[in-house]
Amino acid sequence: MPTRNLILLVVVSLVSLAAFAAREQSAAGRRFGEMLALVESSYLDRVDGEDLFEAAVDAAIGRLDEHCAYLRGDGRRDLEASIDQRFGGVGLELSIDEAAGVPIVVSPVVDSPAWRSGVRAGDRIEAIDGEPTRGLALKSVVGRLRGRVGEKVVLRLSSPTEQAAATLDPGAADGSVVRRDVVLVREEIRTESVLGDRRRADGSWDWMLEGVQGVALVRITAFGERTAGELAAAAAAIEDVGGIRGVVIDLRGNPGGLLSAAVEVCDALLDEGVIVHTRGRRSGATTEDAALDTRRATAGASFAGVPLVVLVDGLTASAAEIVAACLQDAGRAKVVGSRTYGKGTVQSILPLADDRGLLKLTTSEYLRPSRATIHRRRDDDEDDTWGVSPDAGCEVTVTAESRGRLQVWRRSRDAAGGASATARPVPAGLPAEIDPVLARALRLLVAPATEADLGGQKEASRDDDEPARPDA
């Protein structure tokens, strides 16, 4: 055995022994071990020790807060894929056609196996490797499509005979279809987290907002390992256009992600100032006993001198709230929309010694640059300080009907045609006509445009539906 491997084995053994000894020295640890041993040896039916351990850990972690978890299996793989922005698959964004009961392609991922094979938005997946998909949950479909890089998977697809019939509206009639089998070889799929206004025919993004001269739209859907790099590329493309009058940064529906990615995005948009404060474990009874760690922006910023507006809603959470709060407190951007979710804690991902699971544990909280709290605690109500609220006069909420119409319109607009497929027509309607929150933002950027010019109107309701964004 090589000396390096021998040393590593000794170190791992010592760490494991130390952890075991620490557990045994704890009264709670001894009681827990004794309880598991008694159940395994004396319970009427035979019990799988690993199942019993996992159930006990789930119950214990569940007593902490809703963001802590013991992750294994699919849960672990999903987390790692979302953080890394990559996984083994065929490159499909999917939803379920409720009328037909089968998965429907929202869009192929550009330059993925599905894209190169001509799979297009609106195609329905009737079978995977000969097994029917009707009635399967979306998570099950995604699980069957993901797998090891290099493995083959066969899809039975049904496609509308007329391009205009290819729709993402679940209520649409099927009409006559053409069925075909497509053999795909799984590859490492890289997902995008920074999107523009609409797809071009080649799959790239047009960042300039249609119908409004000189305004760019940058939608950030999550904060992963590559988000800051994607934003830098988008900013370069936008600045190359020239004559930019404003930039809209859309964080609606963004559930968050990596704290480091949020800090990098803020740093890219600010030339100086505080980005966020984080506060770790308290040493005493009050929050003041914990020291603050302050992250600051470095010199140099994208879109220097260009007005920014940030869009938020009730599903804007965590890392996305850091960005919205930072830009608002710095006076760098106006915030438009509705109050954010209010998740102001940081979870660390801690691997276990046997590498059979991950512990997602709340280890710190973050505060706005103003040091106001973002996190909504269990006993907080609407009058307490939490989340990120829109600027005065910039609060816009939408009805469920308007939200549903916008979602269908946006999915069609974002859909990429496969490499050999005919490009889908862009759905009718300009962004400001379909999206009242965006219309309000544009009135801040392109004054003195009127409401009629931008197609905006205020609609009242609560925005609380979480869009599903699985990738396969």
VOGU-3710 file (C-alpha; in Angstrom, 3 decimals, decimal comma):
1> mptrnlillv> 0,000/0,000/0,000  1,416/3,462/-0,905  2,582/5,477/2,091  0,117/8,283/1,314  -2,846/5,882/1,372  -1,626/4,300/4,594  -1,396/7,704/6,286  -4,889/8,593/5,053  -6,262/5,310/6,427  -4,685/5,949/9,821
11> vvslvslaaf> -6,087/9,507/9,949  -9,608/8,372/9,007  -9,443/5,605/11,608  -8,355/7,993/14,341  -11,119/10,481/13,451  -13,716/7,703/13,506  -12,484/6,420/16,856  -12,560/9,935/18,295  -16,134/10,466/17,092  -17,194/7,114/18,548
21> aareqsaagr> -15,519/7,873/21,852  -17,156/11,299/22,032  -20,540/9,743/21,392  -20,017/7,114/24,061  -18,864/9,733/26,569  -22,130/11,658/26,065  -24,984/10,508/28,273  -27,442/11,237/25,449  -25,262/9,314/23,002  -25,138/6,293/25,309
31> rfgemlalve> -28,900/6,328/25,785  -29,500/6,633/22,063  -27,170/3,728/21,281  -28,752/1,623/24,014  -32,240/2,344/22,694  -31,344/1,321/19,126  -29,708/-1,868/20,383  -32,773/-2,802/22,461  -35,151/-2,206/19,558  -33,012/-4,276/17,191
41> ssyldrvdge> -32,691/-7,157/19,657  -36,124/-7,216/21,338  -38,808/-5,749/19,068  -41,456/-8,236/17,881  -40,541/-7,911/14,212  -37,065/-7,693/12,803  -36,032/-4,091/12,201  -33,436/-2,830/9,755  -30,911/-0,932/11,847  -30,160/1,583/9,104
51> dlfeaavdaa> -33,855/2,366/8,605  -34,284/2,838/12,345  -31,267/5,132/12,505  -32,484/7,277/9,602  -35,966/7,604/11,123  -34,448/8,664/14,450  -32,170/11,211/12,783  -35,048/12,635/10,720  -37,107/13,083/13,874  -34,238/14,720/15,767
61> igrldehcay> -33,266/17,101/12,964  -36,922/17,971/12,431  -37,011/19,460/15,932  -34,487/22,149/14,918  -36,013/24,160/12,050  -37,627/23,556/8,683  -34,377/24,091/6,786  -32,297/21,405/8,527  -32,286/17,892/7,060  -30,440/14,607/6,841
71> lrgdgrrdle> -29,915/14,066/3,102  -29,277/10,734/1,443  -30,162/9,062/-1,820  -32,192/11,213/-4,212  -32,299/14,128/-1,769  -28,533/14,289/-1,676  -28,187/13,964/-5,440  -30,761/16,691/-6,059  -28,972/19,087/-3,709  -25,570/18,441/-5,245
81> asidqrfggv> -26,989/18,860/-8,764  -28,648/22,182/-7,884  -25,479/23,561/-6,305  -23,133/22,307/-9,026  -25,643/23,196/-11,791  -24,865/19,883/-13,486  -25,985/16,250/-13,480  -26,078/13,186/-15,711  -29,129/13,305/-17,959  -30,539/13,962/-21,406
91> glelsideaa> -31,283/17,693/-21,118  -35,030/18,215/-20,751  -37,102/20,667/-18,734  -40,436/19,018/-18,024  -43,897/19,534/-16,623  -46,941/17,256/-16,426  -49,789/17,606/-18,922  -52,651/17,133/-16,475  -55,175/16,489/-19,255  -53,186/13,635/-20,822
101> gvpivvspvv> -51,468/12,486/-17,609  -48,034/12,338/-19,249  -44,861/14,452/-19,026  -44,536/17,237/-21,561  -41,321/18,899/-22,708  -41,135/22,518/-21,608  -37,804/22,970/-23,374  -34,724/20,994/-24,340  -31,513/22,263/-22,775  -29,432/23,907/-25,492
111> dspawrsgvr> -26,684/21,643/-26,898  -27,854/18,654/-24,844  -28,536/15,146/-26,241  -32,262/15,963/-26,429  -31,545/19,253/-28,215  -29,296/17,609/-30,803  -31,867/14,870/-31,429  -34,556/17,390/-32,329  -36,726/16,992/-29,237  -38,823/20,148/-29,000
121> agdrieaidg> -41,103/21,985/-26,624  -44,575/20,462/-26,599  -43,422/16,874/-27,230  -45,026/14,388/-24,851  -43,043/11,501/-23,369  -45,296/8,434/-23,518  -42,711/5,856/-22,452  -39,156/5,609/-21,101  -37,257/2,425/-21,995  -40,560/0,818/-22,906
131> eptrglalks> -42,263/1,663/-19,592  -45,363/3,913/-19,890  -45,192/7,277/-18,152  -48,924/7,934/-17,822  -49,802/8,682/-14,217  -46,207/8,992/-13,003  -45,253/11,872/-10,737  -42,852/14,382/-12,241  -40,137/13,422/-9,758  -40,345/9,793/-10,876
141> vvgrlrgrvg> -40,040/10,788/-14,535  -37,002/12,945/-13,809  -35,434/10,093/-11,818  -35,795/7,709/-14,766  -34,232/10,183/-17,186  -31,253/11,001/-15,023  -28,431/8,490/-14,690  -24,810/7,739/-15,356  -23,050/9,584/-18,134  -22,702/7,321/-21,189
151> ekvvlrlssp> -25,816/5,225/-20,530  -28,560/5,065/-23,173  -32,252/5,743/-22,657  -35,064/5,326/-25,213  -37,969/7,794/-25,254  -41,280/7,230/-27,025  -42,390/10,739/-28,028  -45,639/11,998/-29,477  -45,535/15,300/-31,331  -48,392/17,425/-32,721
161> teqaaatldp> -48,603/17,250/-36,489  -48,994/21,023/-36,694  -46,352/23,249/-35,121  -49,031/25,573/-33,816  -50,507/22,685/-31,818  -47,306/22,254/-29,804  -48,365/23,958/-26,630  -47,415/23,941/-22,985  -50,976/24,681/-21,915  -52,123/21,521/-20,064
171> gaadgsvvrr> -55,704/22,177/-21,140  -54,944/22,073/-24,847  -56,344/19,243/-26,955  -53,899/16,679/-28,334  -55,227/16,534/-31,884  -53,449/14,150/-34,276  -49,887/13,264/-33,354  -46,807/11,611/-34,800  -45,047/9,049/-32,598  -41,357/8,194/-32,740
181> dvvlvreeir> -38,668/6,553/-30,630  -35,568/8,585/-29,808  -32,388/6,999/-28,418  -30,415/9,386/-26,228  -27,056/8,926/-24,525  -26,821/10,635/-21,146  -24,246/13,378/-20,779  -23,265/15,840/-18,083  -26,003/18,461/-18,327  -25,207/22,008/-17,290
191> tesvlgdrrr> -28,184/24,114/-16,290  -28,538/27,862/-16,700  -29,348/30,147/-13,808  -29,159/33,491/-15,651  -31,745/33,966/-18,411  -32,677/36,769/-20,781  -35,916/38,038/-22,300  -36,373/35,461/-25,074  -34,588/32,687/-26,943  -32,985/33,236/-30,293
201> adgswdwmle> -33,203/30,554/-32,986  -29,711/29,286/-32,098  -30,668/28,811/-28,437  -28,826/31,876/-27,118  -30,566/34,662/-25,184  -31,716/38,045/-26,385  -31,128/40,192/-23,303  -32,857/43,326/-24,582  -36,479/43,648/-23,538  -38,802/43,433/-26,496
211> gvqgvalvri> -40,897/46,554/-27,062  -38,822/48,869/-24,833  -35,733/50,432/-26,327  -32,527/50,327/-24,306  -33,733/48,177/-21,359  -32,258/44,751/-20,616  -33,871/41,926/-18,662  -31,711/39,591/-16,547  -33,578/36,778/-14,791  -31,682/34,891/-12,095
221> tafgertage> -33,477/31,642/-11,214  -31,076/30,292/-8,548  -27,629/30,882/-7,080  -25,203/28,091/-7,951  -21,510/27,608/-8,637  -21,663/29,255/-12,069  -24,214/32,016/-11,491  -21,661/34,814/-11,082  -19,859/33,770/-14,269  -23,130/33,608/-16,186
231> laaaaaaied> -24,037/37,087/-14,961  -20,646/38,425/-16,049  -21,175/37,005/-19,545  -24,674/38,487/-19,709  -23,417/41,882/-18,561  -20,705/41,884/-21,224  -23,238/41,037/-23,937  -25,615/43,753/-22,729  -22,909/46,409/-22,489  -21,774/45,537/-26,022
241> vggirgvvid> -25,214/46,577/-27,292  -24,666/50,146/-26,097  -27,223/52,810/-25,301  -28,487/50,981/-22,214  -31,110/53,019/-20,313  -31,776/50,518/-17,570  -31,506/46,905/-16,435  -34,243/44,851/-14,770  -32,988/42,020/-12,523  -35,810/39,533/-11,975
251> lrgnpgglls> -35,493/37,468/-8,778  -39,121/36,337/-8,607  -39,508/32,671/-7,731  -35,780/32,390/-6,942  -35,429/30,021/-3,942  -31,817/31,011/-3,241  -28,752/28,794/-3,202  -25,155/29,494/-2,317  -24,344/32,431/-0,050  -21,018/32,802/-1,851
261> aavevcdall> -22,803/33,119/-5,218  -25,065/35,864/-3,863  -22,048/37,751/-2,524  -20,304/37,449/-5,906  -23,361/38,763/-7,741  -23,635/41,749/-5,381  -19,918/42,433/-5,734  -20,343/42,451/-9,517  -23,039/45,119/-9,268  -21,504/47,333/-6,570
271> degvivhtrg> -18,321/49,356/-6,552  -18,101/49,626/-2,762  -20,038/49,137/0,459  -21,382/46,365/2,653  -22,986/43,372/0,922  -24,200/41,354/3,894  -23,480/40,612/7,543  -23,467/37,033/8,807  -23,728/36,048/12,446  -22,733/32,616/13,737
281> rrsgatteda> -23,468/30,642/16,850  -24,132/32,686/19,953  -21,766/32,367/22,882  -24,351/33,675/25,353  -28,056/34,251/25,785  -28,462/37,208/23,405  -27,802/37,777/19,728  -25,258/40,470/20,592  -22,974/37,732/21,932  -22,266/36,539/18,371
291> aldtrratag> -19,696/38,382/16,286  -20,636/39,727/12,867  -18,743/38,762/9,732  -19,115/41,553/7,164  -18,711/41,016/3,410  -17,844/44,121/1,389  -17,815/44,923/-2,301  -14,574/45,428/-4,162  -13,851/48,102/-6,743  -15,313/47,688/-10,212
301> asfagvplvv> -18,955/47,102/-11,153  -21,020/46,036/-14,127  -23,667/48,443/-15,467  -21,904/51,416/-13,855  -24,167/54,451/-13,986  -27,101/52,469/-15,402  -30,336/52,463/-13,328  -31,273/49,051/-11,901  -34,638/47,675/-10,791  -35,034/44,370/-8,918
311> lvdgltasaa> -38,256/42,329/-9,125  -39,257/40,185/-6,120  -42,231/38,203/-4,857  -43,251/35,927/-2,003  -41,068/33,108/-3,366  -37,879/35,194/-3,517  -35,857/33,628/-0,717  -32,483/33,224/0,964  -29,575/34,166/-1,326  -31,983/36,045/-3,597
321> eivaaclqda> -33,092/38,131/-0,618  -29,454/38,959/0,122  -29,077/40,438/-3,369  -32,338/42,393/-3,227  -31,599/43,769/0,259  -28,014/44,655/-0,606  -28,907/46,615/-3,743  -31,815/48,321/-1,975  -29,787/49,372/1,090  -26,954/50,614/-1,106
331> grakvvgsrt> -29,391/52,780/-3,079  -28,222/50,959/-6,204  -31,631/49,601/-7,222  -35,329/50,092/-6,664  -37,208/46,976/-5,532  -40,581/46,281/-7,179  -43,147/43,545/-6,523  -44,293/42,006/-3,247  -42,640/41,191/0,081  -40,131/38,340/-0,063
341> ygkgtvqsil> -40,252/34,985/1,720  -38,094/35,817/4,741  -35,423/33,104/4,926  -32,397/34,668/6,563  -30,446/31,655/7,787  -27,456/29,873/6,287  -27,270/26,091/6,089  -23,890/24,358/5,987  -23,574/21,002/4,229  -21,673/18,658/6,557
351> pladdrgllk> -20,633/15,210/5,250  -20,740/12,274/7,634  -17,668/10,125/8,231  -19,030/7,110/6,300  -20,109/9,309/3,346  -23,577/7,737/3,386  -25,386/11,028/3,895  -25,125/14,768/4,339  -26,286/16,867/7,251  -27,801/20,189/6,193
361> lttseylrps> -27,568/22,233/9,368  -28,397/25,853/10,145  -25,115/27,350/11,318  -25,545/31,111/10,924  -27,922/33,879/9,951  -27,447/36,881/7,735  -28,489/40,486/8,121  -29,003/43,298/5,630  -26,258/45,898/5,254  -28,444/48,058/7,539
371> ratihrrrdd> -28,272/45,159/10,053  -32,026/44,665/9,880  -33,076/41,026/10,029  -34,361/39,157/6,988  -35,412/35,902/8,627  -39,067/35,406/9,485  -39,301/33,490/12,745  -42,189/31,221/13,630  -43,915/33,764/15,850  -43,455/36,763/13,523
381> deddtwgvsp> -46,481/38,371/11,906  -46,956/40,826/9,050  -46,100/43,813/11,235  -42,669/42,481/12,222  -39,428/43,203/10,399  -38,467/40,394/8,020  -37,881/39,794/4,337  -37,369/42,501/1,733  -40,272/44,859/1,030  -40,665/46,833/-2,209
391> dagcevtvta> -39,786/50,522/-2,231  -42,568/52,990/-1,471  -45,071/53,084/-4,299  -43,539/49,995/-5,944  -45,645/47,231/-4,427  -47,442/45,185/-7,075  -49,158/41,858/-6,536  -50,983/39,832/-9,136  -54,107/37,726/-9,351  -53,862/33,961/-9,749
401> esrgrlqvwr> -55,304/34,298/-13,263  -52,682/36,844/-14,284  -49,919/34,743/-12,750  -51,022/31,626/-14,601  -51,225/33,485/-17,895  -47,748/34,898/-17,369  -46,307/31,465/-16,532  -47,643/29,828/-19,702  -46,539/32,795/-21,821  -43,062/32,833/-20,284
411> rsrdaaggas> -42,504/29,092/-20,698  -43,359/29,311/-24,387  -41,092/32,319/-24,801  -38,193/30,569/-23,066  -38,541/27,277/-24,930  -35,624/26,277/-27,124  -36,269/24,368/-30,326  -34,161/21,254/-30,862  -31,258/21,522/-33,289  -33,212/19,797/-36,062
421> atarpvpagl> -36,652/21,077/-35,080  -38,551/23,971/-36,537  -38,318/26,996/-34,252  -41,439/27,611/-32,187  -43,195/30,907/-32,841  -42,816/33,529/-30,133  -46,133/33,823/-28,249  -48,185/36,946/-28,818  -47,900/39,894/-26,469  -45,072/42,128/-25,337
431> paeidpvlar> -43,546/41,564/-21,879  -44,980/44,768/-20,407  -48,447/43,813/-21,651  -48,382/40,397/-19,986  -46,402/41,151/-16,817  -47,808/43,933/-14,558  -44,837/43,780/-12,158  -42,404/44,306/-15,003  -44,602/47,114/-16,344  -44,323/48,921/-13,010
441> alrllvapat> -40,550/48,536/-13,062  -40,358/49,989/-16,542  -42,182/53,108/-15,433  -39,232/53,751/-13,124  -36,723/53,308/-15,927  -38,289/54,872/-19,011  -40,286/57,824/-17,667  -42,280/59,648/-18,867  -43,889/56,582/-20,480  -47,521/56,133/-19,485
451> eadlggqkea> -49,245/53,019/-18,185  -50,905/52,585/-21,558  -47,528/52,658/-23,307  -46,254/49,832/-21,118  -49,455/47,822/-20,835  -49,268/47,754/-17,030  -52,021/47,750/-14,476  -52,100/46,935/-10,777  -53,842/43,749/-9,725  -54,349/42,705/-6,115
461> srdddeparp> -53,878/39,228/-4,706  -51,221/37,159/-2,995  -48,427/35,612/-5,038  -47,729/32,329/-3,271  -47,492/29,549/-5,854  -44,102/27,927/-6,206  -43,179/27,117/-9,812  -41,731/23,668/-10,408  -38,411/23,622/-12,218  -37,199/20,050/-12,486
471> da> -34,520/19,205/-15,024  -33,725/15,857/-16,599
//
